[in-house]
Amino acid sequence: MLARVRANHRVQLWIGLALGVCFGFLLQRSGVTEYDVILDQLLLQGFTVVKVMVSAIITGMIGVHAMRSLGWVRLHPKSGSIGKSIVGSLIFGVAFAILGYCPGTILGGIGQGALDALVGGLAGILLGSWLFAVAYPRLQKPILLKGDFGPLTLPVLLKVNAWIIVIPAAGLLFGALLWLESVGL
């Protein structure tokens, strides 16, 4: 069955859409599509956004590596660089600080009827993507490829089985979640 799913790109798109809708629903239910929740996070007064993100990281990390171990998926890490990380962080951070949404919460906000997410967020994504695509050829060599480290992951860097990283990382993140809850953040 998995071979048929891998071969059928339309099925993959429908699965991705269904999972995206589920994720958006969970984002909305957790409250991270609300401006006040995001503002509290940015002001370090509430940690709902961090708790949702860390929960998603733990779930995704274990899920992806479990599926990889079972042979259900193959991972294809993209090449990274210091330049790409800096530019991406700046674009994300500035947009997040201005609008109070990240790409996932923009779609969740649109789904719950937030006009600022629709107008500012969606327009920002489309305009920003277009501007980056136009500037990409001029940015590639002088900035984006600086400090290229290839498709490197921690397990590859440390030359260990991925589970040697995944299990302790998931445990540490889960411990951080428990600590945030215990101190009332």
TIMIPA-631136 format. One line per 5 residues: number of its first residue (from 1); for each residue y, x, z of N, C-alpha, C, CB. Coordinates in Angstrom, 3 decimals, decimal comma. Glycine has a CB too. Example, Ala and Ser with C-alpha at 12.3 -4.5 7.8 and 13.67 -1.06 7.14 Angstrom:
2
1 = -5,690:13,190:7,800:-4,500:12,300:7,800:-3,300:13,200:7,800:-4,473:11,308:9,046  -2,250:12,850:7,080:-1,060:13,670:7,140:0,030:12,900:7,870:-0,598:14,084:5,725
! end
This chain:
185
1 = -1,190:0,815:0,000:0,000:0,000:0,000:1,262:0,864:0,000:-0,006:-0,930:1,198  1,268:1,937:0,808:2,451:2,796:0,868:2,742:3,460:-0,466:2,275:3,854:1,935  1,693:3,781:-1,210:1,900:4,386:-2,531:2,626:3,410:-3,444:0,552:4,808:-3,161  2,288:2,116:-3,348:2,974:1,114:-4,168:4,432:0,974:-3,757:2,269:-0,242:-4,062  4,696:1,039:-2,462:6,079:0,942:-1,984:6,875:2,151:-2,460:6,124:0,838:-0,435
6 = 6,285:3,346:-2,378:6,966:4,557:-2,833:7,281:4,492:-4,318:6,117:5,785:-2,537  6,396:3,881:-5,091:6,574:3,825:-6,539:7,549:2,732:-6,962:5,240:3,605:-7,213  7,810:1,755:-6,107:8,650:0,621:-6,473:10,024:0,747:-5,796:7,963:-0,715:-6,078  11,000:1,223:-6,556:12,330:1,452:-5,994:13,014:0,146:-5,590:13,198:2,200:-6,998  12,713:-0,931:-6,281:13,310:-2,219:-5,925:12,827:-2,662:-4,538:12,960:-3,293:-6,989
11 = 11,544:-2,474:-4,248:11,010:-2,815:-2,923:11,665:-1,934:-1,862:9,461:-2,649:-2,889  11,843:-0,661:-2,171:12,496:0,247:-1,230:13,920:-0,227:-0,922:12,520:1,683:-1,796  14,632:-0,680:-1,938:15,986:-1,174:-1,728:15,986:-2,426:-0,852:16,657:-1,469:-3,069  15,037:-3,341:-1,079:14,960:-4,556:-0,259:14,598:-4,222:1,186:13,930:-5,534:-0,846  13,698:-3,268:1,367:13,347:-2,843:2,728:14,572:-2,226:3,408:12,165:-1,825:2,704
16 = 15,286:-1,374:2,675:16,495:-0,763:3,208:17,546:-1,800:3,565:17,063:0,218:2,212  17,713:-2,805:2,713:18,673:-3,873:2,996:18,275:-4,641:4,259:18,774:-4,836:1,797  16,996:-4,984:4,358:16,522:-5,735:5,535:16,720:-4,929:6,814:15,034:-6,108:5,376  16,393:-3,641:6,767:16,590:-2,795:7,945:18,072:-2,634:8,268:15,949:-1,420:7,728  18,911:-2,540:7,239:20,348:-2,436:7,445:20,928:-3,685:8,083:21,040:-2,167:6,136
21 = 20,451:-4,851:7,651:20,910:-6,107:8,247:20,485:-6,161:9,717:20,343:-7,333:7,465  19,255:-5,756:9,993:18,789:-5,723:11,391:19,639:-4,769:12,224:17,303:-5,301:11,460  19,932:-3,597:11,684:20,747:-2,624:12,401:22,152:-3,174:12,632:20,812:-1,297:11,626  22,732:-3,800:11,612:24,054:-4,405:11,763:24,070:-5,484:12,827:24,517:-4,983:10,447  23,012:-6,299:12,852:22,900:-7,340:13,879:22,877:-6,712:15,266:21,632:-8,194:13,657
26 = 22,096:-5,636:15,416:22,022:-4,963:16,722:23,351:-4,314:17,101:20,917:-3,904:16,709  24,063:-3,760:16,112:25,389:-3,199:16,395:26,326:-4,288:16,899:25,981:-2,527:15,137  26,289:-5,439:16,229:27,163:-6,537:16,619:26,797:-7,056:17,999:27,093:-7,666:15,596  25,515:-7,222:18,247:25,069:-7,740:19,553:25,393:-6,776:20,686:23,563:-8,015:19,530  25,406:-5,478:20,399:25,709:-4,501:21,445:27,207:-4,410:21,730:25,179:-3,132:21,047
31 = 28,020:-4,961:20,844:29,456:-4,977:21,058:30,212:-3,833:20,418:29,727:-4,973:22,491  29,525:-2,919:19,737:30,219:-1,749:19,194:31,007:-2,043:17,919:29,225:-0,659:18,920  31,003:-3,299:17,461:31,860:-3,661:16,334:33,195:-4,214:16,827:31,158:-4,690:15,432  33,404:-4,228:18,141:34,650:-4,739:18,717:35,605:-3,583:18,996:34,370:-5,537:20,017  36,851:-3,778:18,601:37,869:-2,737:18,722:38,011:-2,239:20,160:39,208:-3,258:18,222
36 = 38,027:-3,151:21,125:38,230:-2,751:22,518:37,100:-1,857:23,027:38,348:-3,984:23,404  35,882:-2,121:22,591:34,741:-1,290:22,995:34,887:0,112:22,411:33,401:-1,930:22,536  35,294:0,181:21,158:35,480:1,479:20,503:36,653:2,224:21,137:35,715:1,297:18,981  37,743:1,508:21,414:38,896:2,135:22,060:38,519:2,682:23,437:40,053:1,128:22,188  37,754:1,919:24,210:37,293:2,407:25,514:36,498:3,697:25,365:36,439:1,342:26,214
41 = 35,684:3,781:24,316:34,907:4,998:24,089:35,832:6,165:23,770:33,894:4,790:22,948  36,790:5,933:22,876:37,705:7,011:22,498:38,547:7,489:23,679:38,617:6,549:21,371  38,823:6,582:24,611:39,589:6,945:25,807:38,691:7,416:26,956:40,425:5,759:26,265  37,383:7,504:26,698:36,385:7,915:27,691:36,384:7,001:28,921:36,641:9,356:28,122  36,632:5,716:28,686:36,630:4,733:29,769:35,380:3,858:29,744:37,870:3,860:29,683
46 = 34,675:3,842:28,652:33,440:3,082:28,517:32,528:3,835:27,570:33,710:1,633:28,006  31,233:3,773:27,789:30,314:4,589:26,997:29,278:3,755:26,234:29,605:5,574:27,899  29,642:2,522:25,922:28,732:1,660:25,167:28,393:2,276:23,814:29,349:0,269:24,973  29,383:2,809:23,123:29,157:3,395:21,793:28,190:4,571:21,898:30,498:3,855:21,156  28,408:5,448:22,873:27,520:6,601:23,053:26,105:6,131:23,358:28,036:7,519:24,183
51 = 25,971:5,137:24,221:24,632:4,652:24,590:23,918:4,056:23,382:24,727:3,603:25,716  24,623:3,313:22,554:24,009:2,739:21,354:23,623:3,850:20,386:24,969:1,736:20,668  24,518:4,827:20,186:24,228:5,925:19,264:23,042:6,761:19,741:25,460:6,815:19,101  23,011:7,083:21,018:21,909:7,893:21,551:20,591:7,126:21,455:22,187:8,296:23,021  20,621:5,828:21,731:19,408:5,008:21,582:18,922:5,024:20,137:19,673:3,553:22,036
56 = 19,854:4,920:19,192:19,487:4,954:17,773:18,939:6,328:17,383:20,703:4,599:16,895  19,519:7,389:17,920:19,046:8,744:17,622:17,617:8,931:18,131:19,983:9,802:18,253  17,369:8,509:19,360:16,019:8,635:19,926:15,018:7,854:19,082:15,989:8,134:21,390  15,342:6,593:18,791:14,438:5,747:18,010:14,193:6,330:16,624:15,005:4,334:17,888  15,285:6,726:15,963:15,157:7,284:14,616:14,400:8,597:14,594:16,517:7,484:14,011
61 = 14,697:9,470:15,553:14,046:10,780:15,603:12,535:10,629:15,785:14,637:11,630:16,743  12,140:9,813:16,749:10,705:9,611:16,988:10,067:8,870:15,815:10,475:8,827:18,302  10,748:7,829:15,328:10,192:7,033:14,224:10,015:7,831:12,953:11,075:5,852:13,943  11,024:8,580:12,568:10,940:9,371:11,329:9,850:10,428:11,430:12,291:10,040:11,021  9,781:11,121:12,567:8,778:12,171:12,694:7,369:11,603:12,848:9,107:13,061:13,879
66 = 7,247:10,419:13,452:5,933:9,768:13,517:5,475:9,385:12,108:5,984:8,510:14,436  6,381:8,797:11,326:6,020:8,428:9,951:5,704:9,664:9,113:7,157:7,628:9,296  6,443:10,749:9,342:6,153:11,996:8,617:4,781:12,534:9,008:7,242:13,059:8,901  4,474:12,505:10,298:3,177:13,002:10,781:2,018:12,178:10,220:3,137:12,980:12,315  2,239:10,886:10,040:1,202:10,007:9,491:1,114:10,074:7,970:1,463:8,580:9,916
71 = 2,035:10,820:7,337:2,025:10,949:5,887:2,685:9,776:5,170:0,618:11,095:5,408  3,409:8,962:5,902:4,058:7,797:5,297:5,344:8,155:4,568:4,352:6,764:6,357  6,020:9,209:5,027:7,272:9,636:4,408:7,273:11,153:4,271:8,496:9,159:5,236  8,095:11,623:3,370:8,343:13,049:3,216:9,827:13,283:3,450:7,897:13,566:1,802  10,151:14,308:4,212:11,547:14,606:4,499:12,095:15,586:3,464:11,699:15,180:5,925
76 = 13,322:15,349:3,053:14,000:16,212:2,093:15,407:16,517:2,615:14,056:15,545:0,679  15,509:17,414:3,613:16,832:17,713:4,169:17,766:18,261:3,093:16,713:18,717:5,326  19,005:17,848:3,163:20,017:18,337:2,223:20,568:19,663:2,723:21,164:17,302:2,042  21,071:20,449:1,782:21,670:21,730:2,124:22,943:21,501:2,930:21,969:22,553:0,853  23,145:22,307:3,940:24,333:22,179:4,780:25,167:23,444:4,755:23,940:21,848:6,208
81 = 26,385:23,328:5,243:27,267:24,492:5,344:28,319:24,215:6,405:27,935:24,820:3,971  28,934:25,264:6,867:30,031:25,132:7,825:31,180:24,360:7,181:30,513:26,528:8,312  31,485:24,669:5,927:32,570:23,996:5,212:32,337:22,498:5,095:32,735:24,596:3,830  31,113:22,097:4,725:30,793:20,668:4,615:30,912:19,987:5,969:29,376:20,469:4,045  30,447:20,660:7,011:30,500:20,078:8,353:31,936:19,876:8,813:29,756:20,963:9,347
86 = 32,792:20,842:8,549:34,197:20,726:8,969:34,906:19,621:8,193:34,934:22,067:8,771  34,758:19,620:6,871:35,423:18,599:6,051:34,905:17,208:6,411:35,201:18,878:4,544  33,593:17,056:6,519:33,023:15,757:6,878:33,475:15,285:8,247:31,518:15,824:6,841  33,511:16,200:9,206:33,957:15,845:10,560:35,411:15,413:10,574:33,762:17,020:11,510  36,249:16,114:9,827:37,668:15,753:9,769:37,879:14,386:9,128:38,449:16,810:8,997
91 = 37,204:14,148:8,001:37,342:12,854:7,324:36,866:11,734:8,239:36,547:12,839:5,994  35,690:11,901:8,827:35,133:10,875:9,717:36,032:10,669:10,925:33,717:11,263:10,175  36,435:11,753:11,571:37,229:11,660:12,794:38,589:11,021:12,575:37,413:13,023:13,386  39,279:11,410:11,517:40,597:10,839:11,236:40,471:9,354:10,927:41,273:11,575:10,060  39,521:8,992:10,074:39,335:7,581:9,725:38,931:6,759:10,950:38,274:7,439:8,621
96 = 38,063:7,305:11,779:37,609:6,607:12,986:38,767:6,404:13,956:36,472:7,392:13,671  39,597:7,425:14,113:40,725:7,331:15,038:41,786:6,352:14,531:41,347:8,711:15,252  42,021:6,321:13,224:43,032:5,425:12,661:42,590:3,968:12,731:43,331:5,808:11,214  41,360:3,694:12,315:40,908:2,306:12,178:40,063:1,827:13,349:40,123:2,153:10,910  39,386:2,745:14,029:38,528:2,345:15,143:37,156:1,861:14,696:39,200:1,264:15,940
101 = 36,761:2,234:13,505:35,441:1,867:12,992:34,790:3,095:12,368:35,544:0,709:11,955  33,459:3,124:12,411:32,708:4,092:11,616:32,065:3,287:10,483:31,618:4,879:12,491  31,424:3,924:9,505:30,880:3,155:8,386:29,931:2,025:8,794:30,164:4,077:7,462  29,074:2,246:9,761:28,151:1,196:10,188:28,851:0,050:10,878:27,111:1,765:11,103  29,817:0,381:11,730:30,508:-0,687:12,451:31,493:-1,425:11,553:31,237:-0,119:13,662
106 = 31,943:-0,784:10,467:32,786:-1,494:9,499:32,001:-2,662:8,913:33,272:-0,535:8,367  30,780:-2,402:8,495:29,965:-3,472:7,909:29,629:-4,533:8,945:28,675:-2,900:7,310  29,374:-4,110:10,191:29,145:-5,082:11,251:30,379:-5,928:11,505:28,726:-4,380:12,528  31,560:-5,284:11,477:32,810:-6,002:11,663:33,067:-6,990:10,536:33,960:-5,028:11,764  32,780:-6,581:9,299:32,925:-7,487:8,159:31,993:-8,684:8,339:32,622:-6,751:6,821
111 = 30,778:-8,416:8,784:29,804:-9,479:8,990:30,233:-10,490:10,037:28,492:-8,892:9,381  31,021:-10,064:11,016:31,479:-11,000:12,040:32,880:-11,530:11,734:31,465:-10,328:13,408  33,416:-11,171:10,547:34,669:-11,760:10,095:35,928:-10,998:10,448:34,780:-13,096:10,638  35,829:-9,730:10,817:37,015:-8,945:11,169:37,774:-8,533:9,907:36,617:-7,694:11,989  38,982:-9,046:9,764:39,789:-8,775:8,582:40,171:-7,300:8,476:41,041:-9,632:8,601
116 = 40,445:-6,640:9,617:40,791:-5,221:9,571:39,633:-4,382:9,044:41,201:-4,731:10,957  38,405:-4,778:9,365:37,242:-4,057:8,846:37,104:-4,271:7,343:35,959:-4,510:9,566  37,361:-5,494:6,895:37,240:-5,791:5,466:38,323:-5,090:4,664:37,308:-7,297:5,226  39,572:-5,280:5,071:40,680:-4,735:4,289:40,806:-3,225:4,502:41,998:-5,436:4,664  41,025:-2,810:5,743:41,214:-1,388:6,010:39,939:-0,586:5,874:41,773:-1,197:7,381
121 = 38,852:-1,105:6,426:37,603:-0,362:6,441:36,951:-0,225:5,088:36,659:-1,004:7,362  36,708:-1,340:4,445:36,034:-1,298:3,144:36,928:-0,621:2,111:35,657:-2,723:2,676  38,229:-0,950:2,132:39,156:-0,292:1,207:39,192:1,212:1,485:40,581:-0,901:1,330  39,172:1,580:2,770:39,185:2,996:3,128:37,937:3,726:2,644:39,315:3,148:4,628  36,783:3,076:2,795:35,537:3,694:2,317:35,588:3,895:0,807:34,312:2,825:2,697
126 = 35,999:2,860:0,087:36,033:2,950:-1,375:37,074:3,962:-1,849:36,326:1,576:-1,984  38,273:3,900:-1,282:39,325:4,840:-1,676:38,967:6,270:-1,271:40,666:4,434:-1,045  38,485:6,437:-0,048:38,102:7,774:0,417:36,972:8,372:-0,406:37,693:7,721:1,872  35,981:7,551:-0,755:34,875:8,036:-1,588:35,375:8,455:-2,957:33,793:6,959:-1,732  36,262:7,659:-3,518:36,808:7,982:-4,840:37,614:9,280:-4,779:37,694:6,822:-5,361
131 = 38,495:9,398:-3,772:39,299:10,614:-3,642:38,429:11,852:-3,452:40,268:10,481:-2,475  37,384:11,716:-2,624:36,497:12,857:-2,409:35,763:13,228:-3,702:35,484:12,544:-1,292  35,311:12,221:-4,453:34,617:12,494:-5,720:35,542:13,200:-6,711:34,086:11,182:-6,336  36,809:12,804:-6,750:37,779:13,441:-7,643:38,047:14,882:-7,198:39,100:12,633:-7,675  38,176:15,097:-5,886:38,511:16,426:-5,355:37,293:17,342:-5,255:39,154:16,289:-3,984
136 = 36,096:16,790:-5,307:34,877:17,568:-5,063:34,769:18,840:-5,908:33,678:16,707:-5,321  34,978:18,775:-7,221:34,837:20,018:-8,003:35,782:21,128:-7,546:35,083:19,730:-9,469  36,981:20,767:-7,104:37,949:21,776:-6,651:37,664:22,251:-5,230:39,362:21,216:-6,727  36,958:21,448:-4,451:36,659:21,803:-3,058:35,337:22,554:-2,906:36,627:20,552:-2,206  34,456:22,403:-3,891:33,089:22,888:-3,733:33,013:24,376:-3,404:32,309:22,614:-4,985
141 = 33,481:25,242:-4,292:33,340:26,684:-4,044:34,252:27,211:-2,943:33,615:27,440:-5,310  35,549:26,864:-2,945:36,399:27,492:-1,929:36,186:26,973:-0,505:37,827:27,298:-2,301  35,663:25,757:-0,338:35,571:25,197:1,015:34,156:24,725:1,353:36,545:24,036:1,165  33,614:23,823:0,552:32,371:23,138:0,917:31,149:24,053:0,973:32,109:22,034:-0,055  31,125:25,085:0,168:29,957:25,979:0,163:30,108:27,167:1,116:29,712:26,492:-1,242
146 = 31,237:27,253:1,813:31,436:28,357:2,768:30,462:28,205:3,934:32,911:28,389:3,290  29,789:29,284:4,268:28,852:29,272:5,388:27,603:28,459:5,095:29,527:28,730:6,618  27,149:28,486:3,837:25,971:27,703:3,447:24,739:28,162:4,224:25,719:27,824:1,928  24,020:27,224:4,830:22,793:27,567:5,545:21,582:26,830:4,986:22,946:27,255:7,022  21,727:26,229:3,821:20,598:25,596:3,153:20,088:24,368:3,895:19,480:26,586:2,993
151 = 18,891:23,930:3,534:18,318:22,722:4,162:17,627:23,046:5,486:17,317:22,050:3,209  18,342:23,675:6,382:17,787:24,182:7,627:17,703:23,089:8,690:18,624:25,344:8,137  16,587:23,046:9,382:16,408:22,154:10,530:16,005:23,015:11,724:15,329:21,036:10,239  16,122:22,479:12,940:15,734:23,261:14,119:14,269:23,697:14,085:15,991:22,455:15,377  13,324:22,808:13,748:11,932:23,272:13,683:11,723:24,399:12,671:11,024:22,115:13,336
156 = 12,400:24,327:11,535:12,278:25,392:10,534:12,913:26,674:11,072:12,947:24,971:9,188  14,084:26,564:11,668:14,767:27,731:12,222:13,927:28,418:13,295:16,117:27,324:12,802  13,335:27,613:14,179:12,547:28,165:15,280:11,084:28,405:14,915:12,620:27,243:16,464  10,700:27,981:13,707:9,331:28,145:13,206:8,305:27,508:14,147:9,012:29,633:13,018  8,580:26,232:14,502:7,689:25,486:15,378:7,413:24,113:14,767:8,298:25,345:16,800
161 = 6,375:23,465:15,257:6,085:22,090:14,876:7,258:21,213:15,309:4,745:21,596:15,515  7,622:20,244:14,490:8,782:19,391:14,773:8,675:18,704:16,137:8,936:18,338:13,679  7,463:18,350:16,549:7,294:17,652:17,825:7,688:18,523:19,020:5,851:17,194:17,977  7,671:19,842:18,849:8,101:20,753:19,914:9,596:20,574:20,182:7,790:22,228:19,535  10,345:20,128:19,184:11,772:19,852:19,331:11,999:18,376:19,667:12,533:20,233:18,043
166 = 11,290:17,492:18,971:11,522:16,039:19,096:11,258:15,536:20,510:10,637:15,276:18,109  10,131:15,893:21,086:9,766:15,341:22,405:10,754:15,776:23,504:8,337:15,785:22,786  11,060:17,074:23,634:12,047:17,440:24,665:13,444:16,875:24,378:12,131:18,959:24,783  13,850:16,855:23,102:15,172:16,309:22,768:15,242:14,831:23,123:15,485:16,510:21,269  14,195:14,072:22,786:14,166:12,651:23,132:14,194:12,474:24,654:12,910:11,971:22,531
171 = 13,464:13,311:25,374:13,460:13,236:26,834:14,830:13,529:27,425:12,443:14,202:27,402  15,500:14,564:26,914:16,847:14,897:27,398:17,839:13,774:27,101:17,335:16,207:26,759  17,760:13,231:25,898:18,667:12,135:25,538:18,397:10,891:26,380:18,530:11,798:24,049  17,125:10,610:26,619:16,774:9,461:27,455:17,285:9,681:28,885:15,233:9,230:27,454  17,155:10,900:29,368:17,691:11,234:30,692:19,201:11,046:30,744:17,333:12,676:31,062
176 = 19,889:11,420:29,665:21,346:11,220:29,611:21,690:9,732:29,647:21,936:11,869:28,338  20,890:8,918:28,951:21,104:7,463:28,998:20,928:6,931:30,413:20,134:6,744:28,044  19,866:7,367:31,075:19,632:6,917:32,456:20,778:7,343:33,374:18,296:7,479:32,987  21,272:8,565:33,190:22,381:9,048:34,009:23,636:8,223:33,770:22,660:10,523:33,717  23,961:7,934:32,489:25,139:7,121:32,181:25,041:5,752:32,858:25,294:6,952:30,656
181 = 23,856:5,168:32,842:23,665:3,870:33,489:23,794:3,982:35,014:22,292:3,291:33,117  23,239:5,064:35,577:23,253:5,204:37,036:24,646:5,396:37,606:22,391:6,359:37,444  25,535:6,018:36,818:26,903:6,222:37,289:27,830:5,102:36,829:27,430:7,564:36,802  27,280:4,104:36,163:28,061:2,938:35,767:28,974:3,121:34,575:28,863:2,508:36,890  28,630:4,036:33,697:29,465:4,247:32,502:28,950:3,506:31,311:29,556:5,707:32,170
! end
